[in-house]
Amino acid sequence: QPGECVQDWIELLSGETWNPLKLKFQLRNVRERLAKNLVEKGVLATEKQNFLLFDMTTHPVTDTSTKERVVKKVQDAVLSKWQNDPNRMDKRTLALVYMAHASDVLENAFAPLSDDDYELAMKRVRELLDVDPDVEAQKQGCNELLWAVVAAFLK
């Protein structure tokens, strides 16, 4: 049996798969645990909302300064601190940009920008999305795991 690919491990560790043979690898209640930690830090709140026939727990943002700091970090990464080479970018910030894209929230992060900055930011994000993760992973001094995860998210 061949080894698991990065995409399989992401699904296992996120708790988003139901493979009974892999239960020992799964992290339990990942979303709930992340939300709970952010509630404890005062970034989110916990509310119950009624959706037709059932109640659902939601987590609205309470600490807007934290959200604004993250949005500013993403904006700066593709504008004022643009490196023109993904391997020269801060790895956490690069991962944040890719995760924001995968979560479909980049347009919201760029909405407050001027039209010119918005176009430039989107152009640079497209450049990052057009990068071939397999080629980047082969470059000297790169983070192979980061590029393997990027490749899994871009599929």
C-alpha positions as CSV (number, residue, x, y, z in Angstrom):
1,Q,0.0,0.0,0.0
2,P,1.5,3.4,-1.0
3,G,2.0,6.1,1.6
4,E,-0.6,8.8,2.1
5,C,-0.3,12.0,0.1
6,V,-0.3,15.5,1.6
7,Q,-4.0,16.0,0.7
8,D,-4.9,12.8,2.6
9,W,-3.0,14.0,5.7
10,I,-4.7,17.4,5.6
11,E,-8.1,15.7,5.5
12,L,-7.1,13.4,8.4
13,L,-5.6,16.1,10.6
14,S,-8.5,18.5,9.9
15,G,-11.0,15.9,11.1
16,E,-12.9,16.3,7.8
17,T,-12.7,12.7,6.7
18,W,-14.8,9.7,7.8
19,N,-12.3,6.9,7.0
20,P,-12.9,4.4,9.9
21,L,-9.5,2.8,9.2
22,K,-7.7,6.1,9.9
23,L,-9.5,7.2,13.1
24,K,-6.3,6.9,15.2
25,F,-4.7,9.7,13.0
26,Q,-7.7,12.1,13.2
27,L,-7.7,15.2,15.3
28,R,-11.1,15.6,16.9
29,N,-13.3,18.6,16.8
30,V,-10.8,20.9,15.1
31,R,-13.2,23.7,14.2
32,E,-14.7,23.7,17.7
33,R,-11.4,23.7,19.4
34,L,-10.1,26.6,17.3
35,A,-13.3,28.6,17.9
36,K,-13.1,27.8,21.7
37,N,-9.5,29.0,21.8
38,L,-10.3,32.2,19.9
39,V,-13.3,32.8,22.3
40,E,-11.0,32.4,25.3
41,K,-8.6,34.9,23.8
42,G,-11.4,37.4,23.3
43,V,-11.2,37.4,19.5
44,L,-14.6,35.7,19.0
45,A,-17.8,35.4,21.0
46,T,-20.2,32.5,21.1
47,E,-23.9,33.0,20.2
48,K,-26.8,30.8,19.5
49,Q,-28.8,31.7,16.4
50,N,-32.1,30.2,15.3
51,F,-32.1,29.0,11.8
52,L,-35.7,27.9,11.0
53,L,-36.1,24.6,12.8
54,F,-32.8,24.4,14.8
55,D,-30.4,26.4,16.8
56,M,-26.9,26.9,15.6
57,T,-23.8,28.1,17.4
58,T,-22.0,31.0,15.7
59,H,-18.8,32.8,16.5
60,P,-18.9,36.5,15.5
61,V,-15.7,38.6,15.8
62,T,-15.6,40.7,18.9
63,D,-12.0,42.0,18.8
64,T,-11.9,43.9,15.5
65,S,-8.3,45.1,16.2
66,T,-7.1,41.5,15.8
67,K,-9.0,41.1,12.6
68,E,-7.7,44.4,11.3
69,R,-4.1,43.4,12.1
70,V,-4.5,40.1,10.1
71,V,-6.1,42.0,7.2
72,K,-3.3,44.6,7.2
73,K,-0.7,41.8,7.2
74,V,-2.3,40.2,4.1
75,Q,-2.5,43.6,2.4
76,D,1.1,44.5,3.2
77,A,2.3,41.1,2.0
78,V,1.1,41.8,-1.5
79,L,1.6,45.6,-1.6
80,S,4.3,47.4,0.6
81,K,6.3,44.3,1.5
82,W,6.0,42.4,-1.8
83,Q,9.1,40.3,-2.4
84,N,8.5,39.3,-6.1
85,D,9.7,35.8,-5.1
86,P,7.5,33.6,-2.9
87,N,10.6,31.9,-1.4
88,R,11.8,35.2,0.0
89,M,8.4,36.0,1.6
90,D,7.9,35.3,5.3
91,K,6.6,31.7,5.3
92,R,3.7,32.4,7.8
93,T,2.5,35.3,5.8
94,L,2.8,33.4,2.5
95,A,0.7,30.6,4.1
96,L,-1.8,33.2,5.3
97,V,-2.3,34.6,1.8
98,Y,-2.8,31.1,0.4
99,M,-5.2,30.2,3.2
100,A,-7.1,33.4,2.7
101,H,-7.5,32.6,-1.0
102,A,-8.6,29.0,-0.3
103,S,-11.1,30.4,2.2
104,D,-12.4,32.9,-0.4
105,V,-11.9,35.9,1.8
106,L,-9.2,37.9,-0.1
107,E,-11.7,40.1,-1.8
108,N,-13.1,41.1,1.6
109,A,-9.5,41.8,2.8
110,F,-8.8,44.0,-0.2
111,A,-12.2,45.8,-0.3
112,P,-11.0,48.9,1.7
113,L,-8.1,49.5,-0.7
114,S,-8.0,52.1,-3.4
115,D,-8.9,50.8,-6.9
116,D,-5.2,50.9,-8.0
117,D,-4.0,49.1,-4.9
118,Y,-6.9,46.5,-5.2
119,E,-5.9,45.8,-8.8
120,L,-2.2,45.5,-7.8
121,A,-2.9,43.2,-4.8
122,M,-5.1,40.9,-7.0
123,K,-2.5,40.8,-9.7
124,R,0.2,39.8,-7.2
125,V,-2.1,37.1,-5.7
126,R,-2.7,35.8,-9.2
127,E,1.1,35.6,-9.6
128,L,1.3,33.6,-6.4
129,L,-1.5,31.3,-7.6
130,D,0.2,30.8,-10.9
131,V,3.4,29.6,-9.3
132,D,4.1,25.9,-9.7
133,P,4.5,24.5,-6.2
134,D,6.4,21.5,-7.6
135,V,9.0,23.8,-9.2
136,E,9.2,26.0,-6.0
137,A,9.7,22.9,-3.8
138,Q,12.9,22.0,-5.8
139,K,14.6,25.4,-5.3
140,Q,17.5,25.7,-2.9
141,G,16.5,26.6,0.7
142,C,12.8,26.3,0.2
143,N,10.3,24.8,2.5
144,E,9.1,21.6,0.8
145,L,6.3,21.0,3.2
146,L,4.8,24.4,2.6
147,W,4.8,23.9,-1.1
148,A,3.3,20.4,-0.8
149,V,0.4,21.9,1.3
150,V,0.1,24.8,-1.2
151,A,-0.2,22.2,-4.0
152,A,-2.9,20.4,-2.1
153,F,-4.9,23.6,-1.6
154,L,-4.6,24.7,-5.2
155,K,-6.0,21.4,-6.7
